[in-house]
Amino acid sequence: MARKSVESFLGKFICGDCEEVMRKIPDSSIDLVVTSPPYADKRDYGSADGTIPPDEYVKWFMPKAKQIHRILKDDGSFVLNISDKVVDNFQHLYVFELLMNLCKKTGFHLVRDYIWYNPATPPNVYSRGGYGRTKKSHEYCFWLAKGETWKFNMDPIRKPYSRDMQKYLQGKGKGDRNQNTRPSTHNFDCEKTWTNNGGSDPGSVIEIANTSSNDYFIKLCKEQQIAHPARFPEKLAEFFILSGSNEGDIVLDPFSGSGTTAASAQRNHRHWMHRYKPRLLQTGNFTIRTRTNRAGRGR
């Protein structure tokens, strides 16, 4: 299949099967892929790929993963936001089976498994306690690298220091290292003046409430009788775009809905590629978007 220059994809809307369109993208031309594909048996998009049974999910996704791996640069990263579901009273393992296949068969390296915790998750059928489990208030974000090295920027994602840490930054901590041993056996030297890096390491749990329920995009969805566009928050996309790419890099979302990843990339001075789902009722399409927010993630 003839491949086009990567520049020919920038700033355009493309509607088509994401796997087939990715085949036209040159090798090693994308810096970062951030995406959230349709989850198993969650939504009907009105196409052949509308609802993917959990038992078939890995087989469905792997050809797309192969193309993502091919088009990433050697220092590129692939961030996969995904969640699982309960099947026959137990949590299905397709998410973890997919992760194993991405690493063992496609050649990705797992950099870090992140948890997106949504404190605004509403009560649901599990909240009554009759199904032997709590509601699920988190999703997975797997950061995968193509090669042995990858881009990573800590400073843009640092979080504000706690009040106690601000004391250590000013050299006002109490006691020496032996007096500040944690239950984990780690200790903390409070006598020295700690370096101020502008914020602390945010860790691997990303707490972002998904509460955008009355904005302009949601109103448009309601006008089109689309009841559940299922966007992920722009701050989630921004976390990985800022930490996993540099200004001027190319960010791809092969399962874009309304363009949250594109909006974040544009705002942070990255180029982007995304796919378009007409009326948010198709899956497996590819879009390059110019602006607006993201929806229709297939949940």
C-alpha positions, 0 to 999 in steps of 0.5 A: 500500500502506497504511503503518504507523507505525514504532513498530508494528514495534518489539519484534515478531517478523515473518516475511514477505518482506523486500521486502513488509514494508519496503513497509509501513514509512514513508518516512524512518523508519530511521536505520541499516540493517546487514545481510548478505543471502544470498550467491550460490549459497552456501546453500539456504534451502528457498524460492524465493529459496533460492540466487541465481545470481551472474548474477541477484544484482543483479536480485534485490537491487535492488528490496530496495535501493530500499525500503532507500533509501526508508525511510532518513532523509536522514542515514541509512546502509546498511552491506552485508556481502557476499562474492563467489565463484569461478565458472568459475575466476575471481572473479565480479564480482556484488559490484562490479556490485551496488555500482555499481548501488546508487550509479548507479541507487538513489542511494546514496553510497559513504562507505567500503569496509571490509574485514572480515578474519577471521584465523581463516579455516580452510584450504580447497581453495584453501589447497593452491595448486592453484587459483592463488589463496590462500584468501579471508580477508576480506569486504566491508562497504560503508558507503553514505549516502542523503544528502549528510550522515550520522551518524558517531562516531569515539570509540566505535570508536577502537583503543588507541594503539600504544606508539610513539604513546604516546611522542608523546602524552607529547612524547617523540618523536625528531627533527623533521618532516623526519627522520620522512618515511614511504615514502609521503612523509607526514611526522610531527612528533615534536617536538610533543605530540600530542593524546590523543583516547582512541585512534587511527583504526581505519582501513578494515580491521576485524580480527575473528576469527569463532571463536564455535563452541561457544556456546549458540546453536551448540549449539542449532543442532546440536540442530536439525541445522543444521550451518553457521549462518554468523553474523557476529560481534557486534563487526562489527555493533557497529562500525557501530552505534556509529559510524553511529548514536546512542542511541535511533536505529532500526537495521534488519536486513532479512536477520536470522538469529538476531539479532546486529544486534539483540543489539548494538543492544539492548546499545548502547541503540538501537531495532531491527527484524529479520526471522526465518527459521524454523529458519534455512531461509528467505531474504527474510524480515523479523524484528523480534527481541528478543534472541539472536544472529545466524545463517543469513546465506546463506553 
